């Protein structure tokens, strides 16, 4: 009985997604960028992200900004002094 419910749920979800133009567009984008996504994530994660390392925090912000600009988003960077205890 649980297997039948699961199968019906998956079938319904697949049919719903197939009819949704936004989901189809997102799927197409993901499929066309399948190689770039893990590579870009690995590059981003390789940048140290320690709060008192201002140079690498800036590199991290710039790397995120490059990807966001490609997605037509408008990232910004605020500079402020961080107090460490």
QUILINZI-V112870 format. One line per field, one symbol per residue. burial: 1 if it has 16 or more other ideal C-beta (glycine too) atoms within 10 Angstrom, else 0. A space follows every 50 residues. Layout:
# QUILINZI-V112870
burial = ???
This chain:
# QUILINZI-V112870
burial = 00000000000000000000000000000000000000000000001000 00000010011000000000000000000000000
